[in-house]
Amino acid sequence: MIIGVPKEAKTDEYRIGMIPAGVEILTRHGHKVRIQAGAGAGSGIPDEAFTAAGATLVASADDLWKQSELVIKVKEPQPCEYPLLRPGQLVFTYFHFAADKTLSAACLKSGATAIAYETITDRQGRLPCLTPMSEIAGKMSIQEGAKFLEKPQMGRGILLGGVPGVARANVVILGGGVVGHNAAKVAAGLGANVTLMDINLDRLRYLADVMPANVSTIYSDPQNIRAALKEADLVVGAVLIPGARAPRLVSRENLGLMKAGAVIVDVAIDQGGCIETSRPTTHASPTYIVDGVVHYCVTNMPGAVGRTSTIALCNATMPYAVKIANKGYEAAAADDPGFGQGINMVSGRVTNTAVAETFKRGTGTCFHLISLLCFVDWQFARGVKTFGEQPGKKGRHVLHHHDWQWEAGWEFRHDLSEGRRTARGDSDHDHSGPHLGNRCACRGPALRNRRRGDCRRWPDRRSALSRHVEELLDFRDQLLPQAHH
């Protein structure tokens, strides 16, 4: 596979998507790596280090994108890169689609396959490719917040840790995940009074055990948030719903509760922000003031410490890059369902539920059915590619989406009379089980509502699963005019 690593086009982005060690690993596996000249300069990696590891330098971004089957980046494609995307091309990077409709539309239109670092999960349900940047952003949130609390930066003129005889600053952290945990450690280490808020009681119990005495854990609800804002000198927004837009926890009205010169650092800004008044900023112009409160909302905070961030990111992403290059993304997803969660778009279709829900126009069952049926279409194509070379391979597709389930048995076989491979569906499906309630003896595939127990089915005109999928997609097309999206 030809793998390209362009220079990042985003303003003040100094990271690069691959280090020389990654080049060496991929070339040993027989792949060709193209690096745009000067791409590693912001991370202190000269071109010579890449060429010594086996990479080929490419002068322009246009040429690199044209040559590459797989593009590995750090940040989402920028508007100047939208025309460079093409059908069938794999792009492996942070996308954060939920925060950017324009980006989402451009990627859908391009037909490229978008594999997002931020939605890949491991066997424990963690986010291995997002974690290192969350760790860095969490630590930087306090570092930057402390700087902008200084009076020349329009802050309150507060030292986080205070001095003997002078009160410490009050730091409020919304979210006890990786970002919040790391922010609390740094703020506590500087001597501030820290309030760490989350809705997960088990997580709060863990944090209460491991944090020093100057960190208090508080359950996050609207009243507790408002009470904390009244005392806060620095607020860090650190909430995350993987793939989806961040929930809004602080309204414009709530800013009136805060002190003049207080600082908000919204780390969740790359997923839309958890503060109503947040809007994306850059390292060149990082802050603005609303109602006397300083807002720091840089969307690529780790980019400022390019060398640390690049190495930490590549340590996490390289194993997945090798899987994609060696196996192809479909087979890699079949082997590792957690990696499959990172596949956000394929050939103009959204394949990640959280991203799809963010941009839905309709609501309710109609939307859920359409989302499921689009997913069925992609999953079936992936299954044919994965198992098509194994005659006799049998199994059962059971695809869940919210309250709905689609299922059918299948068997891949060689149809010698027609000289092609087909997929044959079984004659019935069984909806029995503790979570499904009563049995259903429908013939062929069916959608079933797991709460109500009813079943929507289609005539079994042929036994081939491909025919069933066509019927499902026909049903989807009938629903589309009702969905208003």
BARO-691798 format. One record per residue (C-alpha): residue number from 1; x, y, z; residue in three letters. Coordinates in Angstrom, 2 decimals, padded with zeros to 5 digits. Layout:
% BARO-691798
    k        x        y        z    r
  NUM        X        Y        Z  ALA
...
***
This chain:
% BARO-691798
    k        x        y        z    r
    1   000.00   000.00   000.00  MET
    2   001.15   003.56  -000.69  ILE
    3   000.87   005.59   002.50  ILE
    4   001.10   009.38   002.54  GLY
    5   001.81   011.71   005.45  VAL
    6   001.15   015.38   004.57  PRO
    7   002.22   018.49   006.38  LYS
    8  -000.64   019.66   008.58  GLU
    9  -002.57   022.54   007.04  ALA
   10  -004.35   023.70   010.21  LYS
   11  -003.16   027.01   011.67  THR
   12  -000.43   026.58   014.32  ASP
   13  -000.48   022.79   014.04  GLU
   14   003.05   021.47   014.56  TYR
   15   002.39   017.75   014.88  ARG
   16   002.91   015.13   012.18  ILE
   17   001.05   011.84   011.70  GLY
   18   004.10   009.58   011.66  MET
   19   007.60   009.37   013.15  ILE
   20   010.64   007.69   011.51  PRO
   21   010.10   004.52   013.57  ALA
   22   006.67   004.16   011.95  GLY
   23   008.17   004.57   008.50  VAL
   24   010.66   001.80   009.24  GLU
   25   007.94  -000.57   010.48  ILE
   26   005.69  -000.01   007.48  LEU
   27   008.49  -000.34   004.91  THR
   28   009.56  -003.61   006.52  ARG
   29   006.03  -004.85   005.86  HIS
   30   006.48  -004.02   002.19  GLY
   31   004.56  -000.73   002.06  HIS
   32   005.70   002.53   000.48  LYS
   33   005.66   005.66   002.59  VAL
   34   005.51   009.20   001.19  ARG
   35   006.27   012.18   003.46  ILE
   36   005.65   015.77   002.42  GLN
   37   008.88   017.74   002.63  ALA
   38   009.13   019.73   005.86  GLY
   39   006.18   017.99   007.49  ALA
   40   008.18   017.02   010.57  GLY
   41   009.86   020.36   011.19  ALA
   42   007.33   021.49   013.79  GLY
   43   008.03   018.36   015.82  SER
   44   011.80   018.68   015.47  GLY
   45   012.09   015.80   012.98  ILE
   46   014.17   016.62   009.88  PRO
   47   013.43   015.22   006.43  ASP
   48   016.65   013.24   006.56  GLU
   49   015.36   011.16   009.47  ALA
   50   012.40   010.03   007.36  PHE
   51   014.44   009.22   004.26  THR
   52   016.93   007.28   006.38  ALA
   53   014.03   005.15   007.63  ALA
   54   012.90   004.39   004.06  GLY
   55   010.41   007.15   003.18  ALA
   56   010.24   009.09  -000.08  THR
   57   009.87   012.85   000.12  LEU
   58   007.14   014.55  -001.92  VAL
   59   007.33   018.28  -002.56  ALA
   60   003.66   019.26  -002.59  SER
   61   000.51   018.27  -000.74  ALA
   62  -001.38   017.87  -004.03  ASP
   63   001.09   015.27  -005.31  ASP
   64   001.14   013.42  -002.00  LEU
   65  -002.66   013.11  -001.81  TRP
   66  -002.83   011.96  -005.44  LYS
   67  -000.24   009.23  -004.89  GLN
   68  -001.53   007.90  -001.58  SER
   69  -004.04   005.10  -001.00  GLU
   70  -003.92   005.70   002.78  LEU
   71  -003.36   009.19   004.18  VAL
   72  -002.30   009.43   007.82  ILE
   73  -002.75   012.84   009.44  LYS
   74  -003.22   014.45   012.83  VAL
   75  -006.06   016.95   012.41  LYS
   76  -009.16   016.83   010.24  GLU
   77  -008.83   017.82   006.57  PRO
   78  -008.93   021.58   006.14  GLN
   79  -011.00   023.35   003.43  PRO
   80  -007.92   023.57   001.21  CYS
   81  -007.68   019.77   001.41  GLU
   82  -011.32   018.94   000.62  TYR
   83  -010.69   018.88  -003.16  PRO
   84  -007.83   016.41  -002.61  LEU
   85  -010.09   013.73  -001.10  LEU
   86  -011.23   011.07  -003.56  ARG
   87  -013.50   008.02  -003.62  PRO
   88  -011.99   004.90  -002.09  GLY
   89  -009.10   006.75  -000.45  GLN
   90  -008.53   005.94   003.23  LEU
   91  -007.94   008.85   005.60  VAL
   92  -006.79   008.02   009.14  PHE
   93  -006.82   011.02   011.47  THR
   94  -008.82   012.95   014.06  TYR
   95  -012.07   014.05   012.40  PHE
   96  -014.43   015.27   015.17  HIS
   97  -017.30   015.31   012.66  PHE
   98  -019.87   016.20   015.32  ALA
   99  -018.42   019.70   015.63  ALA
  100  -018.21   020.52   011.92  ASP
  101  -021.07   020.05   009.45  LYS
  102  -019.04   021.52   006.59  THR
  103  -016.28   018.96   007.07  LEU
  104  -018.83   016.15   007.33  SER
  105  -020.54   017.19   004.11  ALA
  106  -017.22   017.46   002.27  ALA
  107  -016.09   014.01   003.36  CYS
  108  -019.43   012.44   002.47  LEU
  109  -019.36   014.08  -000.95  LYS
  110  -015.78   012.92  -001.61  SER
  111  -016.60   009.22  -001.14  GLY
  112  -013.44   008.73   000.91  ALA
  113  -013.31   006.31   003.83  THR
  114  -012.90   008.27   007.07  ALA
  115  -011.31   006.38   009.97  ILE
  116  -011.31   008.54   013.10  ALA
  117  -008.78   008.18   015.89  TYR
  118  -011.24   009.51   018.44  GLU
  119  -013.87   006.76   018.12  THR
  120  -011.62   003.67   018.05  ILE
  121  -012.10   001.61   021.21  THR
  122  -010.13  -001.19   022.87  ASP
  123  -011.48  -004.29   024.60  ARG
  124  -012.06  -002.34   027.82  GLN
  125  -014.10   000.29   025.99  GLY
  126  -011.35   002.91   026.31  ARG
  127  -010.27   005.29   023.53  LEU
  128  -006.60   004.37   022.93  PRO
  129  -005.90   006.88   020.15  CYS
  130  -007.61   009.76   021.94  LEU
  131  -006.14   009.11   025.37  THR
  132  -002.60   010.50   024.82  PRO
  133  -003.91   013.79   023.43  MET
  134  -006.47   013.99   026.24  SER
  135  -003.67   013.56   028.75  GLU
  136  -001.72   016.39   027.16  ILE
  137  -004.76   018.66   026.78  ALA
  138  -005.72   018.06   030.40  GLY
  139  -002.31   019.11   031.65  LYS
  140  -002.14   022.04   029.27  MET
  141  -005.57   023.29   030.34  SER
  142  -004.19   024.24   033.74  ILE
  143  -000.95   025.57   032.28  GLN
  144  -002.87   027.85   029.90  GLU
  145  -005.54   028.71   032.45  GLY
  146  -002.89   029.81   034.94  ALA
  147  -001.30   032.07   032.30  LYS
  148  -004.57   033.73   031.30  PHE
  149  -005.50   034.37   034.93  LEU
  150  -002.65   036.88   034.90  GLU
  151  -003.77   040.52   034.73  LYS
  152  -001.88   041.39   031.49  PRO
  153  -003.93   038.59   029.87  GLN
  154  -007.19   040.19   031.17  MET
  155  -007.52   037.65   033.97  GLY
  156  -008.19   038.22   037.67  ARG
  157  -004.52   038.50   038.59  GLY
  158  -004.62   035.24   040.56  ILE
  159  -001.81   032.79   041.34  LEU
  160  -003.27   029.30   041.39  LEU
  161  -001.45   028.12   044.49  GLY
  162  -001.51   031.39   046.38  GLY
  163   001.17   032.15   048.99  VAL
  164   001.13   032.05   052.81  PRO
  165  -001.55   034.43   054.00  GLY
  166  -003.30   034.62   050.60  VAL
  167  -006.10   032.31   049.46  ALA
  168  -005.53   029.76   046.72  ARG
  169  -007.43   029.90   043.44  ALA
  170  -010.54   027.76   042.96  ASN
  171  -010.44   025.45   039.95  VAL
  172  -013.63   023.70   038.75  VAL
  173  -013.25   020.78   036.33  ILE
  174  -016.36   019.55   034.49  LEU
  175  -015.75   015.90   033.65  GLY
  176  -013.69   013.26   035.42  GLY
  177  -012.35   011.38   032.40  GLY
  178  -008.79   011.43   031.09  VAL
  179  -008.75   015.19   030.51  VAL
  180  -010.31   015.96   033.90  GLY
  181  -008.05   013.53   035.74  HIS
  182  -004.89   015.06   034.29  ASN
  183  -006.11   018.61   034.77  ALA
  184  -006.88   017.89   038.43  ALA
  185  -003.44   016.39   039.03  LYS
  186  -001.68   019.48   037.69  VAL
  187  -003.99   021.97   039.40  ALA
  188  -003.62   020.12   042.71  ALA
  189   000.13   020.00   042.27  GLY
  190   000.21   023.78   041.87  LEU
  191  -001.69   024.10   045.14  GLY
  192  -005.14   025.20   043.95  ALA
  193  -008.43   024.20   045.52  ASN
  194  -009.89   021.80   042.97  VAL
  195  -013.49   020.69   042.48  THR
  196  -013.81   017.73   040.11  LEU
  197  -017.34   017.02   038.83  MET
  198  -018.78   014.01   037.00  ASP
  199  -022.03   012.05   036.68  ILE
  200  -020.37   008.64   037.12  ASN
  201  -020.34   007.80   040.82  LEU
  202  -017.94   004.89   040.38  ASP
  203  -015.52   007.22   038.63  ARG
  204  -015.89   009.78   041.41  LEU
  205  -015.13   007.11   044.01  ARG
  206  -011.97   006.14   042.15  TYR
  207  -010.85   009.77   041.80  LEU
  208  -011.54   010.44   045.47  ALA
  209  -009.20   007.57   046.34  ASP
  210  -006.29   008.63   044.12  VAL
  211  -006.44   012.44   044.33  MET
  212  -004.71   014.54   047.01  PRO
  213  -006.59   016.25   049.82  ALA
  214  -007.05   019.55   047.95  ASN
  215  -009.27   017.86   045.34  VAL
  216  -012.98   017.49   046.10  SER
  217  -015.28   015.28   044.02  THR
  218  -018.84   016.51   043.46  ILE
  219  -021.70   014.93   041.53  TYR
  220  -022.43   016.97   038.41  SER
  221  -025.96   018.34   038.20  ASP
  222  -027.22   021.82   037.18  PRO
  223  -027.50   023.12   040.73  GLN
  224  -024.05   021.90   041.78  ASN
  225  -022.52   023.36   038.60  ILE
  226  -024.08   026.76   039.26  ARG
  227  -022.86   026.73   042.86  ALA
  228  -019.32   025.84   041.74  ALA
  229  -019.26   028.58   039.09  LEU
  230  -019.88   031.25   041.73  LYS
  231  -016.59   030.39   043.45  GLU
  232  -014.53   029.48   040.38  ALA
  233  -011.46   031.37   039.20  ASP
  234  -010.73   028.79   036.50  LEU
  235  -013.23   026.42   034.84  VAL
  236  -012.07   023.53   032.64  VAL
  237  -014.59   021.91   030.28  GLY
  238  -013.54   018.26   030.03  ALA
  239  -016.65   016.30   029.02  VAL
  240  -016.77   013.77   026.19  LEU
  241  -019.35   011.59   024.45  ILE
  242  -017.29   009.60   021.90  PRO
  243  -018.09   010.73   018.38  GLY
  244  -020.98   012.97   019.45  ALA
  245  -021.30   016.66   020.17  ARG
  246  -020.35   017.61   023.72  ALA
  247  -023.32   018.41   026.00  PRO
  248  -023.79   022.04   026.98  ARG
  249  -023.26   022.31   030.74  LEU
  250  -022.78   026.06   031.17  VAL
  251  -025.23   028.51   029.57  SER
  252  -024.70   032.16   028.67  ARG
  253  -026.88   033.06   031.63  GLU
  254  -024.58   031.10   033.97  ASN
  255  -021.64   033.38   033.08  LEU
  256  -023.31   036.04   035.18  GLY
  257  -022.58   033.92   038.24  LEU
  258  -018.82   034.01   037.62  MET
  259  -016.27   036.56   038.79  LYS
  260  -014.98   039.22   036.39  ALA
  261  -011.66   038.05   034.97  GLY
  262  -012.34   034.36   035.63  ALA
  263  -011.10   032.00   032.91  VAL
  264  -012.81   029.17   031.02  ILE
  265  -010.68   026.61   029.18  VAL
  266  -013.04   024.51   027.06  ASP
  267  -011.07   021.41   026.08  VAL
  268  -014.28   019.95   024.63  ALA
  269  -014.30   022.59   021.89  ILE
  270  -013.15   020.11   019.24  ASP
  271  -016.45   018.29   019.85  GLN
  272  -018.48   021.51   019.83  GLY
  273  -017.71   022.70   023.36  GLY
  274  -019.55   022.25   026.66  CYS
  275  -019.94   026.00   027.28  ILE
  276  -022.68   027.79   025.35  GLU
  277  -020.45   030.79   024.64  THR
  278  -017.48   028.75   023.39  SER
  279  -016.27   029.13   019.82  ARG
  280  -013.10   027.76   018.22  PRO
  281  -009.92   029.82   018.54  THR
  282  -006.29   029.36   017.50  THR
  283  -002.92   029.51   019.21  HIS
  284  -002.30   032.80   017.40  ALA
  285  -005.47   034.33   018.89  SER
  286  -006.43   032.00   021.72  PRO
  287  -008.86   034.01   023.85  THR
  288  -011.87   036.32   023.77  TYR
  289  -014.06   037.78   026.51  ILE
  290  -017.80   037.32   027.02  VAL
  291  -019.54   039.02   029.96  ASP
  292  -016.21   039.66   031.63  GLY
  293  -015.11   036.00   031.48  VAL
  294  -012.00   035.04   029.50  VAL
  295  -012.60   032.12   027.11  HIS
  296  -009.72   029.93   025.88  TYR
  297  -011.06   027.55   023.18  CYS
  298  -008.11   026.42   021.07  VAL
  299  -009.17   023.36   019.07  THR
  300  -005.69   021.83   018.81  ASN
  301  -004.14   022.50   022.19  MET
  302  -001.59   019.63   022.00  PRO
  303  -000.29   021.09   018.72  GLY
  304   001.59   023.71   020.73  ALA
  305   003.83   021.00   022.19  VAL
  306   004.39   019.33   018.86  GLY
  307   007.26   017.04   019.68  ARG
  308   005.71   015.54   022.82  THR
  309   002.32   015.23   021.14  SER
  310   003.62   013.66   017.93  THR
  311   005.53   010.92   019.70  ILE
  312   002.66   010.19   022.10  ALA
  313   000.12   010.07   019.27  LEU
  314   002.18   007.86   016.97  CYS
  315   002.85   005.41   019.79  ASN
  316  -000.93   004.87   019.97  ALA
  317  -001.89   005.00   016.28  THR
  318   000.92   003.03   014.65  MET
  319  -000.42  -000.47   015.49  PRO
  320  -003.72   000.45   013.79  TYR
  321  -001.94   001.94   010.78  ALA
  322  -000.06  -001.34   010.33  VAL
  323  -003.34  -003.30   010.53  LYS
  324  -004.97  -001.11   007.88  ILE
  325  -002.00  -001.36   005.55  ALA
  326  -001.51  -005.11   005.97  ASN
  327  -005.12  -006.30   005.97  LYS
  328  -007.26  -003.51   004.60  GLY
  329  -009.72  -001.68   006.79  TYR
  330  -012.57  -004.17   006.30  GLU
  331  -010.61  -007.22   007.45  ALA
  332  -009.02  -005.20   010.26  ALA
  333  -012.52  -004.23   011.47  ALA
  334  -013.71  -007.84   011.23  ALA
  335  -010.80  -008.95   013.43  ASP
  336  -011.10  -006.03   015.86  ASP
  337  -014.62  -004.62   016.43  PRO
  338  -013.13  -001.77   018.45  GLY
  339  -011.22  -000.63   015.41  PHE
  340  -014.47  -000.88   013.45  GLY
  341  -015.92   001.82   015.74  GLN
  342  -013.38   004.18   014.20  GLY
  343  -014.82   003.82   010.71  ILE
  344  -017.05   006.90   010.53  ASN
  345  -017.77   007.16   006.82  MET
  346  -017.57   004.81   003.85  VAL
  347  -018.36   005.72   000.23  SER
  348  -020.60   008.63   001.10  GLY
  349  -022.41   006.95   004.00  ARG
  350  -022.13   007.59   007.72  VAL
  351  -021.32   004.34   009.53  THR
  352  -020.92   005.67   013.08  ASN
  353  -024.14   005.99   015.09  THR
  354  -023.02   008.95   017.23  ALA
  355  -021.97   010.96   014.18  VAL
  356  -025.23   010.10   012.38  ALA
  357  -027.36   011.16   015.33  GLU
  358  -025.56   014.49   015.63  THR
  359  -026.70   015.53   012.16  PHE
  360  -030.13   013.92   012.07  LYS
  361  -033.03   016.08   010.96  ARG
  362  -035.88   013.73   011.74  GLY
  363  -036.39   011.95   015.04  THR
  364  -037.85   008.75   016.36  GLY
  365  -038.24   005.34   014.78  THR
  366  -038.06   006.55   011.19  CYS
  367  -034.55   007.93   011.64  PHE
  368  -033.35   004.88   013.57  HIS
  369  -034.57   002.52   010.83  LEU
  370  -032.81   004.50   008.12  ILE
  371  -029.55   004.60   010.11  SER
  372  -029.74   000.87   010.71  LEU
  373  -030.46   000.03   007.09  LEU
  374  -027.54   002.15   005.84  CYS
  375  -025.37   000.29   008.34  PHE
  376  -026.73  -003.07   007.14  VAL
  377  -025.76  -002.15   003.58  ASP
  378  -022.17  -001.40   004.61  TRP
  379  -021.87  -004.38   006.95  GLN
  380  -023.14  -006.78   004.30  PHE
  381  -020.62  -005.48   001.76  ALA
  382  -017.88  -005.85   004.37  ARG
  383  -018.99  -009.39   005.17  GLY
  384  -018.97  -010.44   001.51  VAL
  385  -015.46  -009.08   001.08  LYS
  386  -014.25  -010.70   004.30  THR
  387  -015.81  -014.14   003.86  PHE
  388  -016.39  -014.35   000.11  GLY
  389  -013.32  -016.53  -000.42  GLU
  390  -014.47  -019.12   002.12  GLN
  391  -017.17  -021.37   000.58  PRO
  392  -019.40  -022.87   003.24  GLY
  393  -018.69  -020.13   005.75  LYS
  394  -021.82  -019.80   007.90  LYS
  395  -022.98  -017.44   010.57  GLY
  396  -025.66  -015.02   011.60  ARG
  397  -025.83  -011.26   011.25  HIS
  398  -027.43  -009.61   014.26  VAL
  399  -027.12  -005.86   013.95  LEU
  400  -028.46  -003.64   016.73  HIS
  401  -029.37   000.02   016.54  HIS
  402  -031.22   001.57   019.49  HIS
  403  -034.41  -000.50   019.98  ASP
  404  -034.16  -002.19   016.57  TRP
  405  -032.50  -005.41   015.54  GLN
  406  -031.98  -006.87   012.08  TRP
  407  -030.93  -010.46   011.74  GLU
  408  -030.61  -013.26   009.24  ALA
  409  -028.56  -016.39   008.88  GLY
  410  -026.24  -016.64   005.91  TRP
  411  -023.96  -019.01   004.09  GLU
  412  -021.38  -017.96   001.52  PHE
  413  -020.98  -020.47  -001.30  ARG
  414  -019.78  -020.78  -004.88  HIS
  415  -022.66  -020.88  -007.36  ASP
  416  -020.99  -022.95  -010.08  LEU
  417  -023.95  -022.81  -012.45  SER
  418  -023.75  -019.03  -012.70  GLU
  419  -020.02  -018.72  -012.11  GLY
  420  -020.31  -016.28  -009.20  ARG
  421  -020.31  -016.19  -005.44  ARG
  422  -023.58  -015.60  -003.64  THR
  423  -024.89  -015.39  -000.10  ALA
  424  -027.80  -017.63   000.84  ARG
  425  -030.09  -016.66   003.70  GLY
  426  -031.73  -019.16   006.01  ASP
  427  -035.46  -019.82   005.99  SER
  428  -036.33  -018.35   009.36  ASP
  429  -034.92  -016.50   012.31  HIS
  430  -035.40  -016.90   016.02  ASP
  431  -036.16  -013.92   018.21  HIS
  432  -036.20  -015.88   021.43  SER
  433  -034.02  -014.82   024.32  GLY
  434  -034.29  -012.97   027.61  PRO
  435  -033.95  -009.57   025.98  HIS
  436  -036.36  -010.30   023.12  LEU
  437  -039.33  -011.90   024.87  GLY
  438  -041.66  -013.98   022.73  ASN
  439  -040.55  -016.00   019.72  ARG
  440  -041.10  -014.89   016.15  CYS
  441  -041.25  -017.30   013.25  ALA
  442  -040.98  -014.82   010.38  CYS
  443  -039.37  -016.11   007.22  ARG
  444  -036.28  -014.24   006.08  GLY
  445  -034.63  -011.23   007.72  PRO
  446  -036.68  -008.93   009.90  ALA
  447  -036.46  -005.76   011.92  LEU
  448  -037.71  -006.23   015.45  ARG
  449  -038.41  -003.65   018.13  ASN
  450  -036.85  -005.13   021.25  ARG
  451  -039.01  -003.10   023.64  ARG
  452  -042.42  -003.52   022.04  ARG
  453  -041.86  -007.06   020.78  GLY
  454  -043.35  -006.40   017.35  ASP
  455  -041.67  -007.39   014.11  CYS
  456  -041.45  -005.72   010.72  ARG
  457  -040.79  -008.20   007.96  ARG
  458  -040.59  -008.50   004.21  TRP
  459  -041.68  -011.32   001.84  PRO
  460  -039.10  -014.04   001.35  ASP
  461  -039.16  -013.95  -002.45  ARG
  462  -035.73  -015.57  -002.73  ARG
  463  -033.38  -017.33  -000.39  SER
  464  -030.34  -015.22  -001.28  ALA
  465  -029.39  -012.76   001.46  LEU
  466  -028.46  -010.26  -001.23  SER
  467  -032.14  -010.15  -002.20  ARG
  468  -033.13  -009.57   001.41  HIS
  469  -030.70  -006.67   001.64  VAL
  470  -032.18  -005.17  -001.54  GLU
  471  -035.62  -005.32   000.05  GLU
  472  -034.32  -003.68   003.22  LEU
  473  -032.75  -000.89   001.21  LEU
  474  -035.94  -000.44  -000.80  ASP
  475  -037.75  -000.01   002.49  PHE
  476  -035.13   002.53   003.56  ARG
  477  -035.66   004.49   000.35  ASP
  478  -039.41   004.57   001.01  GLN
  479  -038.74   006.05   004.45  LEU
  480  -036.25   008.70   003.33  LEU
  481  -038.87   011.29   002.24  PRO
  482  -040.35   011.09   005.73  GLN
  483  -037.07   011.74   007.52  ALA
  484  -036.46   015.34   006.42  HIS
  485  -032.66   015.01   006.24  HIS
***
